[in-house]
Structure formats: structure tokens, C-alpha cells
Amino acid sequence: MSISTVIKSIQDIMRKDAGVDGDAQRLGQLSWLLFLKIFDAQEEQLELEQDDYREPIPTKYLWRDWAADEQGITGDRLLEFVNDDLFPALKNYSANIQTNPRGFIVREAFSDAYNYMKNGTLLRQVINKLNEVDFTNSNERHLFGDIYEQILKDLQSAGNAGEFYTPRAVTRFIVEMVDPQLGEAVFDPACGTGGFLACATDHIRTHYQKTTQDYQTLQGQIAGVEKKQLPHLLCTTNMLLHGIEVPSNIRHANTLNQPLSNWDADKDVVITNPPFGGMEEDGIEKNFPAEMQTRETADLFLQLIIEVLKDGGRAAVVLPDGTLFGEGVKTKIKEQLLKECNLHTVVRLPNSVFAPYTSIKTNILFFDKGQPTEHVWYYEVPLPEGVKAFNKTKPMQLEHFSACRQWWGKRADGFKAREENRWAWKVSIDEIKQRNYNLDIKNPHVEEQIVHDPDQVLAQYAEQQQEIQALRDQLKTILADALTGAGSTGANNV
């Protein structure tokens, strides 16, 4: 049975329950169940491997004890156990991160979790459906992301706050090109459900992990921060699935909620798709230098990434076209980026990569800290022959990056093998300065085509409207900030 079939069955069961209202709550319900199932599967493995194994939580709360048997407790007894025993016990579980790190992870995972279901018989049906998926099987382990994506596709409000599930092809391409090594501090400051971090973990394990000591090194080198409870729980679960036994480096917090100066420049690799198009809450911008303050989330994250990279560190960041052509504070941030880092490559993605969440055009910026930019290589990834747009049933695939991967070259020699072609071109820093740091430079080798297809015209119109709205929001924020600043003296005198 396919994962999408299992998830559809679970959703259908949950729809019958009076306590679960909408897809967001269905996802929340599913998340803590998934966490406990996957946590227990890993515990069974650790029990086989460790001579001095000790259970991190009492046996009766392990999945195998109360959920694994399809003929186990159900109805009111199950509901009573979950609400009156399991949740209170795990939320208040006393576990020290030094002496019982995995017990500590369970408490953290349950700190904001909630059981929405009110019908114990339906809850048992959901549990039994989940038991059809074997997450210890390496083939099924990779389907974890599909579970989240499947439900996210059903969320009507997906993308409203600029948060999008990053297609696996984009994630894998970024990780391959950045090539995180064993022992390097890998960081995603807006990690969501952990797609980048899981991919980086797999990459290091496949290419660089050889010994038991290497395995221990990998355990401590992956870190991320996620603002929202639900993606944070899913990311923690995802890390468990990918062999990180104690994902305590996945923090539930707002990365931007402390002064920029508090951060150490100690990250070797930053890979991320920060929220864009959204606005941060009042006051967050005060954590940034006065001349660089804005409430646009992507702009703040770009500043933070530059700050946390160590000299020689490298980053790959997904950003919208608005960041490339935007002015004002955006210009100052781009000037800083090009002075402090070598922005060696901008990969321009087709505009439907993030469909159905948004039609906004996106780019991947690859840069290394410590040397100023002398020139920027651009590579435009075209849509495949005969494809008008990607969509949720036909998303972008890794092979669509094949030509770019062949062209890429070696970072060690400064990518000297690169040559211009139909999809690749080079722009000097002098030209970028003349353009007032506008990085939205079109492909000079491809003439702009006049489109007559009504679907494409409508998609372009929708994209332009989104860009206009984003600029309006930005203007409103600037005006509001200016008015607040102007009125603050008078306010103090009242």
C-alpha cells in the first residue's frame, strides 16, 4: 500500500472524529503519533546494539506497549490512557539532557503536542493504519517527507506565510553542490520539517562516514531552529528517522529573536529555504543594525546567514526574485553580501518549482564567506522539453538539474572550467555596482518570448500581482516604521 493511500485512509478516519477540526489539526494529531512510533522503532534497534541499554521513558509509554497490537486497548480505555496518563506523564517527564538525552527529547516533543481526537475507537483505527508503515525499512523511511507533503497539499492556507515545502529535487541539488563534510557544523536557521538537514545527514553518511567514531561525529554536527511547534516536532522525528539518536540540536525557537551580535560566526555550512513574503512581528527588526532594519523575513535571514558563517564557510539559500531586484534595505544587504562573501553562483529556477504553493520566481544563491565577490555566475534551469509548468502531480526532478550539475565545476579551483552557454552567463562586480546591486539579471542568450498560451498568461499575471502585493506590504512597513519613529517623541510627552 502506498504512503499516500495510508495517509488518505487516516485523514478519512479523522474526519469522522468530532474533536479534529481541519487539516491543520489532523497534521498535529498525526505528528505526535508518528513521533512515538518512530522513536520506539529506534529504541528497539538501540536495545539490540547496546549492552548497557536502559529505556529512556517508562515501558508503558513506548509504542510497542500500548499501540503496536491492533487488538490492543481501544474506545474509552484508550482515550483515557492517552489523555490522563500518556500526555501528562510525557509533558512533565523529568529527564536531564546529560543523563537521559532521549528522554529529554520526548519531553520536548510533547511540550506543545495535543490529542485532538475524542473517539477512542477511531483513534485505534488511525493507530492501526500507521502500523502498516514500517519506518525501520530504509525504502519507507524516505517516505516520511511524503507524509508531510501529502497533508500540506491539502491545507488550503499553505504558503500564506511564505512557508513552502522545498521539493526534494531542489534540496538534493543544493546539498550535492555544497557538499557538507564529516565534522562540519551544518545549520538550517529555518529548518521546517528538516528536509535539508535530513538530506545533509544522508549525504555525509553515504560519502564520508566510515567508522563508529565517524558516526558519533555526525551525531553532533547537524543543527537547526524552527519557530513553529508542528514543523519542529516533525523535524525532530525526521532526524530520528535519519539516525540522529538525540536531535537536541533541533531547537524550537525564533532564530531572529535575539540580537544579531549575539551569534557566533561558527557555522561551516548553511543550507536553507527561509520564509519569504512574510513579515516578522513588531520589534524583531530591532535585533539588527539600524540601517539594515526591516520586517521582511527573508531579508533578516540573509543577514543572519552572513553573520553565522565562519570564514571559508559556505551557504546555499533559496530566495525570491524580489530579493534580487529590491531596493532600500535590500540594496544594503546585497552590498554587504557581495563585500563579505563570494556570491559565486545564482541558479535561477523555473517559476513553477513551488507550485501549487506559489508562482513567485525563486533562485538559489550559493556563496562563500571571507572573500569579496569579483563576478557572479548565473545559471538558468529551463523547463524540460514539452513541459509548460511543474505541478503537484509532476514536480521538478533531480534530473532536471543534470546540465547544471555537469557545468558546475570544482569549488577548489574557483570553478575555472565553467563556460558560458545558452543557460549560463557571467556578470562582473563592476556591472552589478553600476546596477545599484540589482542582481535580477536576465539570461542574455535567450530572447524574451511572447506567450500566447492563456494559462501561462494568467500564471504570469498572478505572479506579477503577488510581486506587487509584496512591494505594497514592504512600503506599508516602511511607512509604518517612519510614522512610529516620527511620533515617538510626541508620544513620550503625552
C-alpha positions, 0 to 999 in steps of 0.5 A: 500500500502506498504512503499516500493511500495510508495517509488518505485512509487516516485523514478519512478516519479523522474526519469522522472524529468530532474533536479534529477540526481541519487539516491543520489539526489532523497534521498535529494529531498525526505528528505526535503519533508518528513521533512515538512510533518512530522513536520506539522503532529506534529504541528497539534497534538501540536495545539490540546494539547496546549492552548497557541499554536502559529505556529512556521513558517508562515501558508503558509509554513506548509504542510497542506497549500500548499501540503496536497490537491492533487488538490492543486497548481501544474506545474509552480505555484508550482515550483515557490512557492517552489523555490522563496518563500518556500526555501528562506523564510525557509533558512533565517527564523529568529527564536531564539532557546529560543523563537521559538525552532521549528522554529529554527529547520526548519531553520536548516533543510533547511540550506543545503536542495535543490529542485532538481526537475524542473517539477512542475507537477511531483513534485505534483505527488511525493507530492501526493504519500507521502500523502498516508503515514500517519506518525501520525499512530504509525504502519507507523511511524516505517516505516520511517527507511524503507524509508531510507533503501529502497533508500540506497539499491539502491545507488550503492556507499553505504558503500564506506565510511564505512557508513552502515545502522545498521539493526534494529535487531542489534540496538534493541539488543544493546539498550535492553542490555544497557538499557538507563534510564529516565534522562540519557544523551544518545549520538550517536557521529555518529548518521546517520539517528538516528536509535539508538537514535530513538530506545533509545527514544522508549525504555525509553518511553515504560519502564520508562516514566510515567508522563508529567514531565517524558516526558519533561525529555526525551525531553532533554536527547537524543543527537547526531552529524552527519557530513553529511547534508542528514543523519542529516536532516533525523535524525532530522525528525526521532526524530520528528517522535519519539516525540522529539518536538525540536531535537536541540540536533541533531547537524550537525557537525564533532564530531572529529573536535575539540580537544579531551580535549575539551569534557566533560566526561558527557555522561551516555550512548553511543550507536553507529555504527561509520564509519569504513574503512574510513579515516578522512581528513588531520589534524583531527588526530591532535585533539588527543594525539600524540601517539594515532594519526591516520586517521582511523575513527573508531579508533578516535571514540573509543577514543572519546567514552572513553573520553565522558563517565562519570564514571559508564557510559556505551557504546555499539559500533559496530566495525570491526574485524580489530579493534580487531586484529590491531596493532600500534595505535590500540594496544594503544587504546585497552590498554587504553580501557581495563585500563579505562573501563570494556570491559565486553562483545564482541558479535561477529556477523555473517559476513553477518549482513551488507550485501549487504553493506559489508562482513567485520566481525563486533562485538559489544563491550559493556563496562563500564567506571571507572573500569579496565577490569579483563576478557572479555566475548565473545559471538558468534551469529551463523547463524540460522539453514539452513541459509548460509548468511543474505541478503537484502531480509532476514536480521538478526532478533531480534530473532536471538539474543534470546540465547544471550539475555537469557545468558546475565545476570544482569549488577548489579551483574557483570553478575555472572550467565553467563556460558560458552557454545558452543557460549560463552567463557571467556578470562582473562586480563592476556591472552589478555596482553600476546596477545599484546591486540589482542582481535580477539579471536576465539570461542574455542568450535567450530572447524574451518570448511572447506567450500566447498560451492563456494559462501561462498568461494568467500564471504570469499575471498572478505572479506579477500581482503577488510581486506587487502585493509584496512591494505594497506590504514592504512600503506599508512597513516602511511607512509604518516604521517612519510614522512610529519613529516620527511620533515617538517623541510626541508620544513620550510627552503625552 
